[in-house]
Amino acid sequence: MKIHIEIDCTPEEVRAFFGLPDLQPVYDELLPVVQERLAEALRSMDTRTLVEQWLPLTTRGIEQWQRFWTQLAAAAMRGEGASGKPGAGGRGGGARKE
């Protein structure tokens, strides 16, 4: 057995039915304040200062990647693996006994 109930009402009617407060007046009062603060923050934002703050993080990250790849290449040239031990990685393993 199936019962299908369809209720056609507005969000305001649902809030009133469940006894929830109507927050529309609060939204109407706060929205212009938030918009003004956002506009003020955008007006006062200096692109140069923003780039200067972000640039050290970017260059530091690039330097770390360069060090990582340099160390990895040096380890590969010495025949070391990820553990730093000779013969622990690379092609063919370590020294062979014949």
C-alpha positions as CSV (number, residue, x, y, z in Angstrom):
1,M,0.0,0.0,0.0
2,K,1.3,3.4,-1.0
3,I,0.2,6.7,0.2
4,H,1.2,9.8,-1.7
5,I,0.7,13.2,-0.1
6,E,1.6,16.4,-2.0
7,I,1.7,19.6,0.0
8,D,1.8,22.9,-1.9
9,C,3.0,25.7,0.2
10,T,5.6,28.5,0.3
11,P,8.7,28.4,2.5
12,E,7.2,31.1,4.7
13,E,4.1,28.9,5.3
14,V,6.4,25.9,6.2
15,R,8.4,28.0,8.7
16,A,5.2,29.3,10.3
17,F,3.7,25.8,10.5
18,F,6.8,24.4,12.3
19,G,7.1,27.5,14.5
20,L,10.4,28.6,13.1
21,P,11.2,32.3,13.2
22,D,11.1,34.5,10.1
23,L,14.6,35.7,9.5
24,Q,13.9,37.8,6.4
25,P,14.0,41.1,8.3
26,V,17.5,40.1,9.7
27,Y,18.7,39.2,6.2
28,D,17.4,42.5,4.8
29,E,19.2,44.4,7.5
30,L,22.5,42.5,7.3
31,L,22.9,42.2,3.5
32,P,23.7,45.8,2.8
33,V,26.3,45.8,5.6
34,V,28.0,42.7,4.3
35,Q,28.0,44.2,0.7
36,E,29.5,47.4,1.9
37,R,32.3,45.6,3.9
38,L,33.1,43.4,0.9
39,A,33.2,46.5,-1.4
40,E,35.5,48.3,1.1
41,A,37.8,45.3,1.3
42,L,38.1,45.1,-2.5
43,R,38.8,48.8,-2.8
44,S,41.5,48.7,-0.1
45,M,43.2,45.6,-1.6
46,D,46.5,46.5,-3.1
47,T,47.6,44.0,-5.8
48,R,51.3,44.7,-5.3
49,T,51.1,44.0,-1.6
50,L,49.1,40.8,-2.3
51,V,51.7,39.6,-4.8
52,E,54.6,40.4,-2.5
53,Q,52.9,38.4,0.3
54,W,52.3,35.4,-2.0
55,L,55.5,35.4,-3.9
56,P,57.8,34.1,-1.2
57,L,55.6,31.0,-0.8
58,T,55.7,30.4,-4.6
59,T,59.5,30.9,-4.9
60,R,60.1,28.8,-1.8
61,G,58.0,26.0,-3.3
62,I,59.9,26.1,-6.6
63,E,63.3,26.0,-4.7
64,Q,62.1,23.0,-2.7
65,W,61.1,21.2,-6.0
66,Q,64.5,22.0,-7.5
67,R,66.3,20.6,-4.4
68,F,64.2,17.5,-4.5
69,W,64.9,16.7,-8.2
70,T,68.6,17.6,-7.8
71,Q,69.0,15.2,-4.8
72,L,67.0,12.5,-6.6
73,A,69.3,12.8,-9.7
74,A,72.4,12.8,-7.5
75,A,71.2,9.6,-5.8
76,A,70.4,8.0,-9.1
77,M,73.9,8.8,-10.4
78,R,75.4,7.2,-7.2
79,G,73.2,4.2,-7.6
80,E,71.3,4.8,-4.4
81,G,67.6,4.1,-4.0
82,A,65.0,6.0,-2.0
83,S,66.5,4.6,1.2
84,G,69.9,6.3,0.5
85,K,71.7,2.9,0.6
86,P,73.9,1.9,-2.3
87,G,72.3,-0.6,-4.6
88,A,68.9,-0.2,-3.0
89,G,67.3,1.1,-6.1
90,G,67.8,1.9,-9.7
91,R,68.0,-0.6,-12.5
92,G,69.5,-4.0,-11.9
93,G,70.0,-3.7,-8.1
94,G,73.4,-3.5,-6.5
95,A,76.7,-5.2,-7.2
96,R,76.7,-8.6,-8.8
97,K,78.9,-11.6,-7.8
98,E,80.1,-13.7,-10.6
